[in-house]
Amino acid sequence: MDPKKRMIFNPEESIDFHGFTGPFVQYTHARIKSVLRKAEGTRGKAQASGALLKLEKDLIVSLEQYPTILEQAVTEHNPSVIAIYVFNLAKSFNTFYTEHSVMNAESEEKKQLRLQLSEMTANVIASGMSLLGIRVPERM
């Protein structure tokens, strides 16, 4: 085997919570689940009125791509398509979550919308990771 083409496994990188790693995605899922637990008893239906902010729209667009991503992964026999998508979804959610408060949103309507987006994101992350044979924790 050509030494230049060898893959080197670094255990420290494999458990890093930052970057392109499984633990980063797992941590994002656990973080979302924590927010949803805090919101128990306050959940209502999100009404689709008012303007969406850019990061809310970006997250919705990302979530809508999931069926297409699954189809692409199957067609190409390429599970890395799912891994890349789930990682990018987790990154998008973290950007959204950093910029916009979920529990202390500007209005009750925004709070419910963001809770729904959070739940949908957690569900898609769990589904994608499950397809890859990776479990996601409820807590970390």
C-alpha positions in Angstrom: 0.0 0.0 0.0 1.2 3.4 -0.9 2.2 5.2 2.4 0.8 8.5 1.0 -2.7 7.0 0.7 -2.8 5.6 4.2 -5.5 6.8 6.6 -4.3 7.6 10.0 -6.7 7.2 12.9 -6.4 9.8 15.6 -8.6 8.9 18.7 -8.6 12.5 20.0 -10.0 13.7 16.7 -12.6 11.0 16.6 -14.3 12.2 19.8 -14.0 16.0 19.1 -17.2 18.0 19.6 -16.0 20.5 17.0 -15.5 19.8 13.3 -16.7 17.1 11.0 -17.2 14.4 13.7 -20.0 12.1 14.9 -19.8 13.5 18.4 -20.5 17.0 17.1 -23.7 15.8 15.5 -24.6 13.7 18.6 -24.0 16.8 20.8 -26.2 18.9 18.6 -29.0 16.3 18.9 -28.6 16.2 22.7 -28.6 20.0 22.9 -31.9 20.2 20.9 -33.5 17.5 23.1 -32.5 19.6 26.2 -34.3 22.7 24.8 -37.3 20.6 24.0 -37.4 19.1 27.5 -37.3 22.7 28.9 -40.2 23.6 26.7 -42.4 20.7 27.9 -45.8 22.0 28.9 -45.4 25.2 26.8 -45.7 23.7 23.4 -48.5 24.8 21.0 -49.0 24.9 17.3 -46.8 27.1 15.3 -48.7 29.5 13.1 -47.3 30.3 9.7 -47.8 34.0 9.7 -45.2 36.8 9.7 -41.9 36.9 8.0 -39.3 34.3 8.5 -35.8 35.3 9.4 -33.0 34.2 7.1 -31.6 31.5 9.4 -35.2 30.1 10.0 -35.6 29.9 6.2 -32.2 28.3 5.7 -33.1 25.6 8.3 -36.4 24.9 6.7 -34.8 24.6 3.2 -32.2 22.2 4.7 -34.9 20.1 6.3 -36.9 19.9 3.1 -33.8 18.5 1.3 -33.8 15.3 3.4 -35.9 13.1 1.1 -33.8 14.1 -1.9 -30.6 13.4 0.1 -31.9 9.9 1.0 -32.8 9.2 -2.7 -29.3 10.4 -3.8 -27.6 8.2 -1.2 -29.5 5.2 -2.4 -29.1 5.9 -6.1 -25.3 6.4 -5.7 -24.9 3.6 -3.1 -23.1 6.3 -1.1 -23.9 6.7 2.6 -21.4 9.6 2.9 -24.1 11.7 1.3 -26.2 11.3 4.4 -23.2 11.8 6.7 -22.4 15.1 5.0 -26.0 16.3 5.0 -26.5 15.5 8.7 -23.3 17.2 9.6 -24.3 20.3 7.6 -27.8 20.3 9.2 -26.2 20.2 12.6 -24.0 23.1 11.7 -27.0 25.1 10.3 -28.9 24.4 13.5 -26.1 25.5 15.7 -25.7 28.8 13.7 -29.5 29.3 14.0 -29.5 28.5 17.7 -26.6 30.9 18.4 -28.3 33.8 16.6 -31.9 33.3 17.7 -33.2 32.4 21.1 -35.8 29.6 21.1 -37.2 29.8 24.6 -36.9 33.7 24.8 -38.1 34.4 21.3 -39.5 37.8 20.3 -43.1 36.4 20.5 -45.0 33.3 21.4 -45.5 32.6 17.7 -41.8 32.7 17.1 -41.1 30.5 20.1 -43.5 27.9 18.8 -42.1 28.0 15.3 -38.5 27.6 16.6 -39.5 24.8 18.9 -41.1 23.0 15.9 -38.0 23.6 13.8 -35.8 22.3 16.6 -37.9 19.2 16.9 -37.9 18.6 13.2 -34.1 19.0 13.1 -33.7 16.5 16.0 -35.9 14.0 14.2 -34.0 14.3 10.9 -30.6 14.1 12.7 -31.7 11.0 14.6 -33.1 9.4 11.4 -30.0 10.1 9.3 -27.6 8.9 12.0 -29.7 5.8 12.5 -29.4 5.0 8.8 -25.6 5.3 9.3 -25.8 2.9 12.2 -25.0 5.6 14.8 -27.1 6.2 17.9 -27.8 9.8 19.1 -28.2 10.4 22.8 -31.0 12.3 24.5 -28.5 13.8 27.0 -24.7 14.3 27.0 
